[in-house]
Amino acid sequence: MDQAIQELLDKAQRLFGDIPRPEFFTHHTHCCECADHNDTLSAHTPQDIGLNELGNIAWDPICFATEEAFLYYFPALARLTLKGSGDSDYFDQLLSHVILDGARNRLGRVSVLSSEHMSPSCSNTCLRTGSRR
Ligand SMILES: [Zn+2]
């Protein structure tokens, strides 16, 4: 693996690796879809979740994840974005989760990232990922 990619993944782990594992990952009592996505996220960790679970843009559990679950899984989202699998990766989905609808981002995900998370070195993750496409 490219050393620069590993350094970015290490940085994501340092910044987000201490986020506590949530008890629930979605508003699991809301509907069957939220319950199903909660089950998927509950069955995995940031270390073992993959594109099999998250890679279908029409059935991405992260769309329903709470803020805490999003931050908890962020190292996995970075890994799937930077490493991907063959011709597939998570770049488009991660981008949509972070900037969805801009300032009116329905999940407020940009606002839950601290200034440290949004530092220039951290944002290089997105820039570098975009530049390799
Ligand atoms: Zn629901």
py3Dmol code that shows the C-alpha trace and the ligand (Angstrom):
import py3Dmol

protein = """\
ATOM      1  CA  MET A   1       0.000   0.000   0.000  1.00  0.00           C
ATOM      2  CA  ASP A   2       1.130   3.473  -0.764  1.00  0.00           C
ATOM      3  CA  GLN A   3       2.799   5.020   2.275  1.00  0.00           C
ATOM      4  CA  ALA A   4       0.916   8.306   1.862  1.00  0.00           C
ATOM      5  CA  ILE A   5      -2.408   6.461   1.965  1.00  0.00           C
ATOM      6  CA  GLN A   6      -1.351   4.585   5.091  1.00  0.00           C
ATOM      7  CA  GLU A   7      -0.358   7.870   6.737  1.00  0.00           C
ATOM      8  CA  LEU A   8      -3.804   9.299   5.976  1.00  0.00           C
ATOM      9  CA  LEU A   9      -5.500   6.206   7.374  1.00  0.00           C
ATOM     10  CA  ASP A  10      -3.333   6.420  10.489  1.00  0.00           C
ATOM     11  CA  LYS A  11      -4.355  10.063  10.862  1.00  0.00           C
ATOM     12  CA  ALA A  12      -8.046   9.150  10.553  1.00  0.00           C
ATOM     13  CA  GLN A  13      -7.538   6.483  13.202  1.00  0.00           C
ATOM     14  CA  ARG A  14      -5.812   8.955  15.541  1.00  0.00           C
ATOM     15  CA  LEU A  15      -8.575  11.543  15.092  1.00  0.00           C
ATOM     16  CA  PHE A  16     -11.600   9.230  15.238  1.00  0.00           C
ATOM     17  CA  GLY A  17     -10.335   6.007  16.777  1.00  0.00           C
ATOM     18  CA  ASP A  18     -11.342   7.020  20.304  1.00  0.00           C
ATOM     19  CA  ILE A  19     -14.972   7.700  19.407  1.00  0.00           C
ATOM     20  CA  PRO A  20     -16.999   5.373  21.654  1.00  0.00           C
ATOM     21  CA  ARG A  21     -18.966   2.561  20.043  1.00  0.00           C
ATOM     22  CA  PRO A  22     -22.617   3.689  20.140  1.00  0.00           C
ATOM     23  CA  GLU A  23     -25.253   1.473  21.710  1.00  0.00           C
ATOM     24  CA  PHE A  24     -27.415   2.036  18.627  1.00  0.00           C
ATOM     25  CA  PHE A  25     -26.228   3.150  15.204  1.00  0.00           C
ATOM     26  CA  THR A  26     -29.494   4.436  13.732  1.00  0.00           C
ATOM     27  CA  HIS A  27     -32.868   5.485  15.100  1.00  0.00           C
ATOM     28  CA  HIS A  28     -33.592   1.770  15.066  1.00  0.00           C
ATOM     29  CA  THR A  29     -37.218   1.986  16.231  1.00  0.00           C
ATOM     30  CA  HIS A  30     -38.189   4.400  13.449  1.00  0.00           C
ATOM     31  CA  CYS A  31     -38.875   1.838  10.720  1.00  0.00           C
ATOM     32  CA  CYS A  32     -37.777  -1.526   9.327  1.00  0.00           C
ATOM     33  CA  GLU A  33     -35.082   0.084   7.170  1.00  0.00           C
ATOM     34  CA  CYS A  34     -33.552   1.904  10.144  1.00  0.00           C
ATOM     35  CA  ALA A  35     -33.683  -1.358  12.122  1.00  0.00           C
ATOM     36  CA  ASP A  36     -32.003  -3.282   9.305  1.00  0.00           C
ATOM     37  CA  HIS A  37     -29.222  -0.718   8.939  1.00  0.00           C
ATOM     38  CA  ASN A  38     -28.743  -0.710  12.715  1.00  0.00           C
ATOM     39  CA  ASP A  39     -28.374  -4.487  12.622  1.00  0.00           C
ATOM     40  CA  THR A  40     -25.747  -4.225   9.877  1.00  0.00           C
ATOM     41  CA  LEU A  41     -23.712  -1.573  11.674  1.00  0.00           C
ATOM     42  CA  SER A  42     -24.077  -3.387  15.006  1.00  0.00           C
ATOM     43  CA  ALA A  43     -22.686  -6.583  13.498  1.00  0.00           C
ATOM     44  CA  HIS A  44     -19.430  -4.932  12.465  1.00  0.00           C
ATOM     45  CA  THR A  45     -16.621  -2.666  13.590  1.00  0.00           C
ATOM     46  CA  PRO A  46     -14.649   0.021  11.762  1.00  0.00           C
ATOM     47  CA  GLN A  47     -11.934  -2.608  11.297  1.00  0.00           C
ATOM     48  CA  ASP A  48     -14.044  -5.213   9.512  1.00  0.00           C
ATOM     49  CA  ILE A  49     -16.919  -3.439   7.768  1.00  0.00           C
ATOM     50  CA  GLY A  50     -16.532  -3.361   4.006  1.00  0.00           C
ATOM     51  CA  LEU A  51     -18.079  -2.461   0.701  1.00  0.00           C
ATOM     52  CA  ASN A  52     -20.319  -5.523   0.963  1.00  0.00           C
ATOM     53  CA  GLU A  53     -22.116  -3.737   3.783  1.00  0.00           C
ATOM     54  CA  LEU A  54     -21.681  -0.094   2.733  1.00  0.00           C
ATOM     55  CA  GLY A  55     -20.925  -0.081  -0.988  1.00  0.00           C
ATOM     56  CA  ASN A  56     -24.471  -0.089  -2.369  1.00  0.00           C
ATOM     57  CA  ILE A  57     -25.360   3.565  -2.814  1.00  0.00           C
ATOM     58  CA  ALA A  58     -29.072   2.660  -2.746  1.00  0.00           C
ATOM     59  CA  TRP A  59     -28.727   0.684   0.508  1.00  0.00           C
ATOM     60  CA  ASP A  60     -25.982   2.442   2.472  1.00  0.00           C
ATOM     61  CA  PRO A  61     -26.504   2.140   6.253  1.00  0.00           C
ATOM     62  CA  ILE A  62     -24.436   5.299   6.795  1.00  0.00           C
ATOM     63  CA  CYS A  63     -27.299   7.310   5.259  1.00  0.00           C
ATOM     64  CA  PHE A  64     -29.268   6.447   8.400  1.00  0.00           C
ATOM     65  CA  ALA A  65     -26.430   6.525  10.902  1.00  0.00           C
ATOM     66  CA  THR A  66     -26.569   8.811  13.907  1.00  0.00           C
ATOM     67  CA  GLU A  67     -23.870  11.446  14.276  1.00  0.00           C
ATOM     68  CA  GLU A  68     -22.120   9.246  16.839  1.00  0.00           C
ATOM     69  CA  ALA A  69     -22.229   6.242  14.517  1.00  0.00           C
ATOM     70  CA  PHE A  70     -20.936   8.312  11.598  1.00  0.00           C
ATOM     71  CA  LEU A  71     -17.947   9.498  13.634  1.00  0.00           C
ATOM     72  CA  TYR A  72     -17.343   5.999  15.042  1.00  0.00           C
ATOM     73  CA  TYR A  73     -17.246   4.527  11.551  1.00  0.00           C
ATOM     74  CA  PHE A  74     -15.273   7.403   9.973  1.00  0.00           C
ATOM     75  CA  PRO A  75     -11.943   5.473   9.937  1.00  0.00           C
ATOM     76  CA  ALA A  76     -13.684   2.713   7.977  1.00  0.00           C
ATOM     77  CA  LEU A  77     -15.193   5.223   5.564  1.00  0.00           C
ATOM     78  CA  ALA A  78     -11.709   6.691   5.003  1.00  0.00           C
ATOM     79  CA  ARG A  79     -10.265   3.198   4.468  1.00  0.00           C
ATOM     80  CA  LEU A  80     -12.960   2.242   1.967  1.00  0.00           C
ATOM     81  CA  THR A  81     -12.498   5.573   0.186  1.00  0.00           C
ATOM     82  CA  LEU A  82      -8.728   5.350  -0.063  1.00  0.00           C
ATOM     83  CA  LYS A  83      -8.260   1.623  -0.595  1.00  0.00           C
ATOM     84  CA  GLY A  84     -11.510   0.546  -2.163  1.00  0.00           C
ATOM     85  CA  SER A  85     -11.901  -2.808  -3.796  1.00  0.00           C
ATOM     86  CA  GLY A  86     -10.967  -3.220  -7.439  1.00  0.00           C
ATOM     87  CA  ASP A  87     -12.773  -0.535  -9.388  1.00  0.00           C
ATOM     88  CA  SER A  88     -15.027   0.278  -6.442  1.00  0.00           C
ATOM     89  CA  ASP A  89     -14.452   2.610  -3.559  1.00  0.00           C
ATOM     90  CA  TYR A  90     -16.490   4.729  -1.183  1.00  0.00           C
ATOM     91  CA  PHE A  91     -15.418   8.181  -2.424  1.00  0.00           C
ATOM     92  CA  ASP A  92     -18.736   9.369  -3.892  1.00  0.00           C
ATOM     93  CA  GLN A  93     -20.732   8.125  -0.933  1.00  0.00           C
ATOM     94  CA  LEU A  94     -18.377   9.645   1.651  1.00  0.00           C
ATOM     95  CA  LEU A  95     -18.464  12.943  -0.170  1.00  0.00           C
ATOM     96  CA  SER A  96     -22.262  12.923  -0.203  1.00  0.00           C
ATOM     97  CA  HIS A  97     -22.404  12.089   3.515  1.00  0.00           C
ATOM     98  CA  VAL A  98     -20.078  14.946   4.421  1.00  0.00           C
ATOM     99  CA  ILE A  99     -21.405  17.724   2.191  1.00  0.00           C
ATOM    100  CA  LEU A 100     -24.936  16.611   1.430  1.00  0.00           C
ATOM    101  CA  ASP A 101     -26.975  19.697   0.663  1.00  0.00           C
ATOM    102  CA  GLY A 102     -24.164  21.980   1.785  1.00  0.00           C
ATOM    103  CA  ALA A 103     -24.992  24.334   4.639  1.00  0.00           C
ATOM    104  CA  ARG A 104     -28.376  22.670   5.053  1.00  0.00           C
ATOM    105  CA  ASN A 105     -26.702  19.281   5.382  1.00  0.00           C
ATOM    106  CA  ARG A 106     -29.586  17.296   6.787  1.00  0.00           C
ATOM    107  CA  LEU A 107     -27.372  15.370   9.171  1.00  0.00           C
ATOM    108  CA  GLY A 108     -25.207  18.305  10.166  1.00  0.00           C
ATOM    109  CA  ARG A 109     -22.162  16.177   9.629  1.00  0.00           C
ATOM    110  CA  VAL A 110     -19.817  18.969   8.756  1.00  0.00           C
ATOM    111  CA  SER A 111     -20.734  20.697  12.005  1.00  0.00           C
ATOM    112  CA  VAL A 112     -20.006  17.612  14.122  1.00  0.00           C
ATOM    113  CA  LEU A 113     -16.427  17.535  12.907  1.00  0.00           C
ATOM    114  CA  SER A 114     -14.209  19.569  15.202  1.00  0.00           C
ATOM    115  CA  SER A 115     -11.696  22.089  13.932  1.00  0.00           C
ATOM    116  CA  GLU A 116      -9.001  19.448  14.457  1.00  0.00           C
ATOM    117  CA  HIS A 117     -10.870  17.020  12.224  1.00  0.00           C
ATOM    118  CA  MET A 118     -11.169  19.686   9.555  1.00  0.00           C
ATOM    119  CA  SER A 119      -7.518  20.753   9.723  1.00  0.00           C
ATOM    120  CA  PRO A 120      -5.654  21.105   6.425  1.00  0.00           C
ATOM    121  CA  SER A 121      -3.806  17.836   6.972  1.00  0.00           C
ATOM    122  CA  CYS A 122      -7.070  16.015   7.614  1.00  0.00           C
ATOM    123  CA  SER A 123      -8.870  17.522   4.671  1.00  0.00           C
ATOM    124  CA  ASN A 124      -5.978  16.296   2.536  1.00  0.00           C
ATOM    125  CA  THR A 125      -7.655  12.904   2.806  1.00  0.00           C
ATOM    126  CA  CYS A 126     -10.482  14.076   0.588  1.00  0.00           C
ATOM    127  CA  LEU A 127      -8.245  16.087  -1.698  1.00  0.00           C
ATOM    128  CA  ARG A 128      -5.781  13.246  -2.196  1.00  0.00           C
ATOM    129  CA  THR A 129      -8.560  10.785  -2.763  1.00  0.00           C
ATOM    130  CA  GLY A 130     -10.124  13.042  -5.322  1.00  0.00           C
ATOM    131  CA  SER A 131      -6.842  13.641  -7.084  1.00  0.00           C
ATOM    132  CA  ARG A 132      -6.174   9.938  -7.603  1.00  0.00           C
ATOM    133  CA  ARG A 133      -9.419   9.492  -9.523  1.00  0.00           C
TER     134      ARG A 133
END
"""
ligand_1 = """\
1
ZN
Zn -36.497 4.731 9.536
"""
view = py3Dmol.view(width=600, height=400)
view.addModel(protein, "pdb")
view.setStyle({"model": 0}, {"cartoon": {"style": "trace"}})
view.addModel(ligand_1, "xyz")
view.setStyle({"model": 1}, {"stick": {}})
view.zoomTo()
view.show()
